[in-house]
Amino acid sequence: MNQSTLFFLVLLAMFLGILFFNLYQRNTTKEVHKCPKCDSLDVIEVDHQTVDSRTVIPSGGGSPAGGDVRLQLDMKLFLRCKSCGHGFQTKTTRTY
């Protein structure tokens, strides 16, 4: 194997590792809701209502100019099960 092929394989492995890590991070932060009637995870958000909002500054980071300020929302979610059609509500906090 010549040097350029080895370099290409290393770059490809790094790219695939970064891609896998980003996809894994997105899937682990997703909210999962379960239907209280049939225990199905096939649930969709029909509507939401913002109950409260606040700004949050994460500890140990950010710039002095406030570049790392997040918006946190307390929300009431209106959900519907796609399996049995049951509608229900839940409360959650989302950070943007």
Secondary structure, DSSP 8 states (H G I E B T S, - for coil): --HHHHHHHHHHHHHHHHHHHHHHHHHHSS-----TTT--S-EEEEEEEEEEEEEE--TT---TT-TT-EEEEEEEEEEEETTT--EEEEEEEEE-
